[in-house]
Amino acid sequence: MSKPFQSQLGVFAKYWEPGQVKTRLARDTNQEFAASVYRQFIQATLETATGIAQRSVLAFTPTDQYTEFVQCLPAGWTMVAQATGDLGQRMLAYFTDAHAHQIEKVVLIGSDSPHLPAALLKQAFDQLDAHQCVIGPARDGGYYLIGARNIVPPVFAEVDWSTDNVLQQTITKLQDANISYSLLPPWLDIDTIDDFRELQQDLEHSGHWLCDELHTLQQEFLS
């Protein structure tokens, strides 16, 4: 019997169908642009996350777009279909599956922060040495990362998803359950045209380059 993985990093991603992703960004640009941007967000996130944990998992939806996701998958990644249900139910299924496979440290991120640095992902796993959970607060009141060590955190039910209450509701649930947690530095989820402009400013300031395709898209609407 093989030894369980000690660490797993998962990325949640949705197929980049125009009109179905980045809808707030699409309002100020167009649906095709927003879908193209999100496709590049996924690619950048996967490349940054590669090699951080012993096991790397792309949790994708919908299942009939398997072939499309395979084409953007770096070497060494495992693909799994997301469970059905709302965001909380799907995240719960992800952590429950990892716990069933006896993976010690489990972290999950989305694909809305393409400039999330690898150092921050590594810090999340380091924080799980001393805490049962780790959370990366997003500036919009949600979170861009959640992780747990040897538990399925009881934070995925009765949460007002897609509101600015998500982070505080999650912290309250951890406190009520006496689960120790650590907070990472806040980071930006890219959901609106203003967020997209801020992303460009952050990249220019840091000198970080995501990919030629995303740079071209930025120049198309922000130049």
C-alpha positions in Angstrom: 0.0 0.0 0.0 1.4 3.4 -1.0 2.1 6.0 1.6 -0.4 8.9 1.7 0.7 12.3 0.4 1.7 14.8 3.0 0.5 17.8 1.1 -2.0 18.6 -1.6 -2.6 21.9 -3.4 -5.9 22.2 -5.3 -7.1 24.8 -7.9 -10.8 25.3 -8.6 -11.5 26.3 -12.1 -14.5 26.7 -14.4 -14.5 26.4 -18.1 -14.1 29.8 -19.8 -17.4 29.9 -21.6 -18.2 33.5 -22.7 -21.0 34.8 -20.6 -20.5 32.2 -17.9 -17.3 33.5 -16.3 -16.0 36.9 -15.1 -19.5 38.4 -15.7 -18.7 41.7 -13.8 -15.5 42.2 -15.9 -17.6 41.4 -19.0 -20.0 44.3 -18.3 -17.3 46.8 -18.8 -15.5 45.0 -21.6 -17.3 42.1 -23.4 -18.0 38.4 -22.8 -15.3 37.1 -25.1 -12.6 39.3 -23.6 -13.6 38.3 -20.0 -13.5 34.6 -21.0 -10.1 35.0 -22.6 -8.8 36.8 -19.6 -10.1 34.0 -17.3 -8.5 31.3 -19.5 -5.1 33.0 -19.0 -5.8 33.4 -15.2 -6.2 29.6 -15.0 -3.0 29.0 -16.9 -1.0 31.5 -14.8 -2.4 30.0 -11.6 -1.5 26.5 -12.6 2.1 27.4 -13.5 2.6 29.3 -10.2 1.2 26.4 -8.2 3.2 23.7 -9.9 5.6 21.9 -7.5 4.4 23.6 -4.3 2.9 20.4 -2.8 3.5 16.7 -3.2 0.2 16.4 -5.0 -1.3 19.0 -7.4 -5.0 18.8 -8.3 -7.0 20.7 -10.8 -10.7 20.5 -9.8 -12.6 21.5 -12.9 -16.2 22.0 -14.0 -18.1 21.1 -16.1 -17.1 17.5 -16.7 -17.8 17.7 -20.5 -14.9 20.1 -20.9 -12.3 17.7 -19.7 -10.3 17.8 -23.0 -10.1 21.6 -22.9 -8.6 21.6 -19.4 -6.1 18.9 -20.3 -4.6 21.2 -22.9 -3.7 23.8 -20.3 -2.5 21.3 -17.6 1.2 21.4 -16.7 3.0 18.1 -16.2 2.5 16.4 -12.8 -1.0 17.5 -12.2 -4.1 15.3 -11.4 -7.5 16.3 -12.7 -10.7 15.7 -10.8 -14.2 16.8 -11.5 -15.7 19.2 -9.0 -18.7 17.9 -7.0 -22.2 19.2 -7.6 -23.8 21.8 -5.4 -23.0 25.4 -4.4 -19.4 26.6 -3.8 -19.5 25.4 -0.2 -20.6 21.9 -1.0 -18.0 21.6 -3.7 -15.2 22.8 -1.4 -16.5 20.4 1.3 -16.2 17.5 -1.1 -12.7 18.5 -2.0 -11.5 18.5 1.6 -13.5 15.4 2.5 -11.9 13.5 -0.3 -8.4 14.6 0.6 -9.0 13.7 4.3 -10.3 10.2 3.2 -7.0 9.7 1.5 -5.2 10.7 4.7 -3.4 13.7 3.2 -2.0 15.7 6.1 -1.9 19.3 4.7 -4.6 20.3 2.2 -4.8 23.7 0.6 -7.3 25.1 -2.0 -7.2 28.2 -4.1 -9.4 29.6 -6.9 -8.3 31.0 -10.2 -9.1 34.6 -9.7 -5.7 35.8 -8.5 -3.2 35.1 -11.3 -0.4 37.1 -9.7 -0.6 35.1 -6.4 3.1 34.4 -5.6 4.4 30.9 -5.0 6.0 32.2 -1.8 2.5 32.9 -0.4 1.4 29.3 -1.3 4.4 27.9 0.5 3.7 30.1 3.5 0.2 28.6 3.7 1.6 25.1 4.1 4.2 26.4 6.6 1.4 27.9 8.7 -0.3 24.5 8.9 2.7 23.3 10.9 1.4 25.4 13.9 -2.3 25.8 13.1 -5.2 23.6 12.0 -6.4 26.0 9.4 -5.0 28.8 7.2 -7.0 31.4 5.3 -5.9 34.0 2.7 -8.2 37.0 3.0 -9.3 38.6 -0.3 -9.8 42.3 -0.3 -13.5 42.0 -1.2 -14.4 40.3 2.0 -14.0 36.7 0.8 -10.9 34.5 0.7 -8.5 33.5 -2.0 -7.1 30.4 -0.1 -8.2 28.0 2.6 -6.2 25.1 4.0 -6.4 22.6 6.8 -4.3 20.0 8.5 -5.8 16.6 9.3 -9.4 17.9 9.5 -12.3 18.8 7.3 -12.9 22.4 8.4 -16.6 23.0 9.4 -16.9 26.2 7.4 -18.7 25.4 4.2 -22.3 25.4 5.2 -24.6 28.4 5.9 -22.2 30.9 4.4 -23.4 33.8 2.2 -21.2 33.1 -0.8 -20.2 35.9 -3.1 -20.7 38.5 -0.5 -18.4 40.6 1.7 -19.4 38.5 4.7 -17.7 35.3 3.7 -14.4 35.8 5.5 -15.9 36.9 8.8 -18.5 34.1 8.7 -15.7 31.6 8.1 -13.6 32.9 11.0 -16.6 32.9 13.3 -17.2 29.2 12.5 -13.6 28.3 13.2 -13.7 30.2 16.5 -16.9 28.6 17.5 -15.4 25.2 16.8 -12.2 26.1 18.8 -10.1 25.4 15.6 -6.8 27.3 15.5 -6.1 29.3 12.4 -3.7 31.7 10.7 -4.3 34.5 8.3 -2.1 35.2 5.3 -1.6 38.6 3.9 -4.6 40.0 2.0 -4.6 39.6 -1.8 -6.7 40.8 -4.8 -9.3 38.7 -6.6 -9.8 40.0 -10.1 -13.5 40.4 -10.7 -14.1 43.9 -12.1 -12.4 46.2 -14.6 -11.0 48.2 -11.6 -9.5 45.0 -10.3 -8.0 44.3 -13.7 -6.5 47.8 -13.8 -5.0 47.2 -10.3 -3.6 43.9 -11.5 -1.8 45.8 -14.3 -0.4 48.3 -11.8 0.7 45.6 -9.5 2.5 43.8 -12.3 4.2 46.9 -13.5 5.3 47.8 -10.0 6.7 44.3 -9.2 8.1 43.7 -12.7 6.3 40.3 -12.7 5.3 38.9 -16.1 2.4 36.5 -16.3 2.3 35.6 -20.0 2.3 37.2 -23.4 -1.4 36.5 -24.0 -2.6 38.2 -20.8 -0.3 41.2 -21.5 -1.8 41.5 -24.9 -5.3 41.5 -23.4 -4.3 44.1 -20.9 -3.0 46.4 -23.6 -6.1 45.9 -25.6 -8.4 47.4 -23.0 -6.2 49.4 -20.6 -3.8 51.2 -22.9 
